[in-house]
Amino acid sequence: MDAVVNSVYRRRLLGHRVGIALSVLAMAIGLGFLLWILATLLINGFGALSHTLFTMDTPAPGSPGGLRNAIVGSLMMVGLSTAISTPVGILAGIYLAEYGQNNKFAAVTRFVTDIMLSAPSIVIGLFVYALCVARFQHFSGYAGTVALSLISIPVIVRTTDNMLHLVPNSLLEAAFALGAPRWKVSMTVRLRAVKAGVVTGVLLAVARIAGETAPLLFTALNNQFFSLDMKQPMANLPVAIYLFAMSSYEDWRSLAWGAALIVTFSVLLLNILSRTAFRQKNPQ
């Protein structure tokens, strides 16, 4: 009997060690490729950094220039889409958490939200193209904002909904016992208890749309000149990377590496901000 038990134990131990080894190997391969990509980006991206990158507009081939117009255009479209999607997403998430338990409309909303989360961004870009660009017969920054908003709203909705479900029922029951109305409990108790998670969801949504290229190709397109008019085609960093990276001109490819570095560090900064500045503090 002891021999049988020892044999089973040895087989299980061997299987455990093989599984751990394969997991570590897979992790090492993934980290290796990630470090390779980051190293390539840092080497080429830092080589493209200069003061002209932030003070001059996209140039003609062979001429000095920078990415000022693309940086400003991206900030305007991402900022406006965040201002639109944040209240819509948070309020929709509150509705799903508070009133969507046995509600058919809430079930449909969750289903549509899940579809939009998994939908390719190029499909959303084509939808906004047919809805806005084709109808008004020109590309615009507003069309790009609409496309980015449709991408970020589902992220915020699902994050808010999931975070609100983490609030203990005892906390809600205590608030109701004090006579607080349901809307006040939702806004001042339940939402406040998970504000760090909700803000993290907003920042993750911003990080996702900051590097989207396909929707902007069909909506905002590009603009070689500096412009603050969002009714016209607007320059942006993702499209600049897409266009310049395929160019045969060395100066344009250098600008593409610089733009990629700016986008990468922006997303990294947002992730660090979401994990530090808005981190929940444990009560003492």
C-alpha positions as CSV (number, residue, x, y, z in Angstrom):
1,M,0.0,0.0,0.0
2,D,2.8,2.4,0.9
3,A,4.5,1.7,-2.4
4,V,1.3,2.6,-4.3
5,V,0.8,5.8,-2.3
6,N,4.4,6.8,-2.9
7,S,4.0,6.1,-6.6
8,V,0.9,8.3,-6.9
9,Y,2.6,11.0,-4.9
10,R,5.7,10.9,-7.1
11,R,3.6,11.2,-10.3
12,R,1.6,14.1,-8.9
13,L,4.8,15.8,-7.7
14,L,6.3,15.3,-11.2
15,G,3.2,16.7,-12.8
16,H,3.3,19.7,-10.5
17,R,6.9,20.4,-11.2
18,V,6.4,20.1,-15.0
19,G,3.4,22.5,-14.8
20,I,5.3,25.0,-12.8
21,A,8.3,24.8,-15.2
22,L,6.1,25.3,-18.2
23,S,4.4,28.2,-16.6
24,V,7.7,29.9,-15.7
25,L,9.0,29.2,-19.2
26,A,5.8,30.8,-20.8
27,M,6.2,33.8,-18.5
28,A,9.9,34.1,-19.4
29,I,9.2,34.0,-23.1
30,G,6.5,36.7,-22.8
31,L,8.7,38.9,-20.6
32,G,11.5,38.4,-23.1
33,F,9.5,39.6,-26.0
34,L,8.1,42.5,-24.0
35,L,11.6,43.7,-22.9
36,W,12.7,43.3,-26.5
37,I,9.9,45.5,-27.8
38,L,10.5,48.1,-25.0
39,A,14.2,48.2,-25.6
40,T,13.8,48.8,-29.3
41,L,11.2,51.5,-28.6
42,L,13.4,53.2,-26.0
43,I,16.6,53.1,-28.2
44,N,14.8,54.5,-31.3
45,G,12.4,56.7,-29.4
46,F,14.9,58.6,-27.3
47,G,17.0,59.1,-30.3
48,A,14.1,61.0,-31.9
49,L,13.5,63.3,-28.9
50,S,14.3,66.9,-29.3
51,H,12.8,70.3,-28.6
52,T,11.6,70.6,-32.2
53,L,9.5,67.4,-31.7
54,F,7.1,69.5,-29.4
55,T,7.5,72.9,-31.0
56,M,7.2,72.3,-34.7
57,D,4.4,70.7,-36.9
58,T,4.7,67.6,-39.1
59,P,7.1,68.4,-41.9
60,A,7.4,67.8,-45.6
61,P,9.9,65.0,-46.5
62,G,13.5,66.2,-45.9
63,S,12.4,69.2,-43.9
64,P,12.9,69.8,-40.2
65,G,9.7,69.4,-38.1
66,G,8.0,67.9,-35.2
67,L,4.7,66.6,-33.8
68,R,3.1,69.6,-32.2
69,N,0.0,69.5,-34.2
70,A,-0.4,65.8,-33.7
71,I,0.1,66.0,-29.9
72,V,-2.4,68.9,-29.6
73,G,-4.9,67.1,-31.8
74,S,-4.7,63.9,-29.8
75,L,-5.0,65.7,-26.5
76,M,-8.1,67.6,-27.7
77,M,-9.9,64.5,-29.0
78,V,-9.0,62.2,-26.1
79,G,-9.8,64.9,-23.6
80,L,-13.2,65.6,-25.2
81,S,-14.1,62.0,-25.5
82,T,-13.2,61.4,-21.9
83,A,-15.4,64.3,-20.8
84,I,-18.3,62.7,-22.8
85,S,-17.8,59.1,-21.9
86,T,-17.0,59.5,-18.1
87,P,-20.4,60.7,-16.9
88,V,-22.3,58.5,-19.3
89,G,-20.3,55.4,-18.4
90,I,-20.4,56.0,-14.6
91,L,-24.2,56.8,-14.6
92,A,-24.9,53.8,-16.7
93,G,-22.8,51.6,-14.4
94,I,-24.7,53.0,-11.4
95,Y,-28.0,52.2,-13.0
96,L,-26.9,48.6,-13.8
97,A,-25.7,48.0,-10.2
98,E,-28.7,49.6,-8.5
99,Y,-31.6,48.8,-10.7
100,G,-30.4,46.2,-13.1
101,Q,-30.8,43.0,-11.0
102,N,-34.0,41.7,-12.5
103,N,-34.5,44.1,-15.3
104,K,-34.7,43.1,-19.0
105,F,-33.5,46.5,-20.2
106,A,-30.4,46.2,-17.9
107,A,-29.7,42.7,-19.3
108,V,-29.9,44.1,-22.8
109,T,-27.6,46.9,-21.8
110,R,-25.0,44.5,-20.4
111,F,-25.2,42.4,-23.5
112,V,-24.7,45.4,-25.8
113,T,-21.8,46.6,-23.6
114,D,-20.1,43.3,-23.8
115,I,-20.4,43.3,-27.6
116,M,-18.9,46.7,-27.8
117,L,-16.1,45.7,-25.5
118,S,-15.1,42.9,-27.8
119,A,-15.9,44.6,-31.1
120,P,-12.9,45.6,-33.3
121,S,-12.2,49.3,-33.1
122,I,-12.1,49.4,-36.9
123,V,-15.8,48.4,-37.0
124,I,-16.7,51.3,-34.6
125,G,-14.6,53.6,-36.9
126,L,-16.6,52.4,-40.0
127,F,-19.9,52.9,-38.1
128,V,-19.0,56.5,-37.2
129,Y,-17.7,57.1,-40.7
130,A,-21.1,56.1,-42.1
131,L,-22.9,58.1,-39.4
132,C,-20.9,61.3,-39.4
133,V,-18.3,61.5,-42.1
134,A,-20.3,60.3,-45.0
135,R,-23.3,62.3,-44.0
136,F,-21.5,65.6,-43.6
137,Q,-19.1,64.9,-46.5
138,H,-15.8,65.6,-44.6
139,F,-13.6,64.2,-41.9
140,S,-13.4,66.1,-38.6
141,G,-12.1,66.0,-35.1
142,Y,-15.6,65.7,-33.7
143,A,-16.1,62.5,-35.7
144,G,-12.9,61.1,-34.1
145,T,-14.2,62.1,-30.7
146,V,-17.4,60.2,-31.2
147,A,-15.5,57.1,-32.3
148,L,-13.2,57.2,-29.2
149,S,-16.2,57.8,-26.9
150,L,-17.9,54.7,-28.2
151,I,-14.8,52.7,-27.4
152,S,-14.3,54.1,-23.9
153,I,-17.9,54.1,-22.7
154,P,-18.2,50.3,-22.4
155,V,-15.0,50.1,-20.4
156,I,-16.2,52.6,-17.9
157,V,-19.7,51.0,-17.7
158,R,-18.4,47.5,-16.9
159,T,-15.7,48.7,-14.5
160,T,-18.2,50.9,-12.6
161,D,-20.8,48.1,-12.5
162,N,-18.3,45.5,-11.3
163,M,-16.8,47.8,-8.6
164,L,-20.2,48.8,-7.2
165,H,-21.0,45.1,-6.7
166,L,-18.0,44.9,-4.4
167,V,-19.5,47.2,-1.8
168,P,-20.6,45.1,1.3
169,N,-24.4,44.9,1.8
170,S,-23.9,45.8,5.5
171,L,-22.7,49.2,4.5
172,L,-25.7,49.8,2.3
173,E,-28.1,48.5,5.0
174,A,-26.6,50.8,7.5
175,A,-27.1,53.8,5.2
176,F,-30.7,52.8,4.5
177,A,-31.3,52.3,8.3
178,L,-30.4,55.9,8.8
179,G,-33.2,57.0,6.4
180,A,-31.1,57.9,3.4
181,P,-32.9,57.7,0.1
182,R,-31.7,55.2,-2.6
183,W,-30.2,57.8,-4.9
184,K,-28.2,59.3,-2.0
185,V,-26.9,55.9,-0.9
186,S,-25.8,55.2,-4.5
187,M,-24.0,58.5,-5.0
188,T,-22.5,59.3,-1.5
189,V,-22.0,55.9,0.0
190,R,-21.7,53.2,-2.6
191,L,-19.9,55.2,-5.3
192,R,-17.6,56.9,-2.8
193,A,-16.6,53.5,-1.3
194,V,-15.2,52.4,-4.7
195,K,-14.2,55.7,-6.2
196,A,-10.6,54.5,-6.6
197,G,-11.7,51.6,-8.7
198,V,-14.0,53.8,-10.8
199,V,-11.3,56.3,-11.4
200,T,-9.0,53.5,-12.4
201,G,-11.5,52.3,-14.9
202,V,-11.7,55.8,-16.4
203,L,-7.9,56.0,-16.7
204,L,-7.8,52.5,-18.3
205,A,-10.4,53.7,-20.8
206,V,-8.3,56.7,-21.6
207,A,-5.2,54.5,-21.9
208,R,-7.0,52.3,-24.4
209,I,-8.2,55.1,-26.7
210,A,-4.9,57.0,-26.6
211,G,-3.3,54.7,-29.1
212,E,-6.3,53.8,-31.3
213,T,-5.5,54.2,-35.0
214,A,-8.2,52.5,-37.0
215,P,-11.1,54.6,-35.8
216,L,-9.3,57.8,-36.5
217,L,-8.3,56.8,-40.0
218,F,-12.0,56.8,-40.9
219,T,-13.1,59.8,-38.8
220,A,-10.4,62.5,-38.0
221,L,-7.9,61.3,-40.7
222,N,-4.9,63.7,-40.5
223,N,-3.9,67.3,-40.9
224,Q,-0.3,68.3,-41.7
225,F,-0.9,71.8,-40.3
226,F,-1.7,73.0,-36.8
227,S,-5.4,73.4,-36.2
228,L,-7.7,73.8,-33.3
229,D,-10.9,73.6,-35.4
230,M,-12.4,70.2,-34.6
231,K,-14.8,70.7,-37.5
232,Q,-11.9,70.0,-39.9
233,P,-9.6,67.0,-40.2
234,M,-7.3,66.9,-37.2
235,A,-3.7,65.6,-36.8
236,N,-3.2,62.9,-34.1
237,L,-0.4,60.8,-32.9
238,P,-1.7,57.3,-33.8
239,V,-2.3,58.2,-37.4
240,A,1.0,60.0,-37.6
241,I,2.8,56.8,-36.4
242,Y,0.9,54.8,-39.0
243,L,1.8,57.1,-41.8
244,F,5.4,57.9,-40.9
245,A,6.4,54.4,-39.9
246,M,5.7,53.1,-43.5
247,S,7.6,56.0,-45.1
248,S,10.8,55.6,-47.0
249,Y,12.1,58.9,-45.5
250,E,14.4,58.5,-42.5
251,D,13.3,61.7,-40.8
252,W,9.6,60.6,-40.9
253,R,10.5,57.2,-39.4
254,S,12.4,59.0,-36.7
255,L,9.2,61.0,-35.9
256,A,7.2,57.8,-35.8
257,W,9.5,56.4,-33.1
258,G,9.2,59.6,-31.2
259,A,5.4,59.5,-31.4
260,A,5.4,55.9,-30.3
261,L,7.5,56.7,-27.3
262,I,5.2,59.6,-26.3
263,V,2.1,57.4,-26.5
264,T,3.8,54.5,-24.6
265,F,4.9,56.8,-21.8
266,S,1.5,58.5,-21.6
267,V,-0.2,55.1,-21.2
268,L,2.4,54.0,-18.6
269,L,1.9,57.3,-16.7
270,L,-1.9,56.7,-16.6
271,N,-1.4,53.2,-15.3
272,I,1.0,54.4,-12.6
273,L,-1.4,57.2,-11.6
274,S,-4.3,54.8,-11.4
275,R,-2.3,52.5,-9.0
276,T,-0.8,55.2,-6.8
277,A,-2.7,58.4,-6.6
278,F,-6.1,56.8,-6.5
279,R,-5.2,53.7,-4.4
280,Q,-7.6,52.9,-1.6
281,K,-6.0,53.4,1.8
282,N,-6.5,50.7,4.4
283,P,-8.1,52.1,7.6
284,Q,-5.9,52.2,10.6
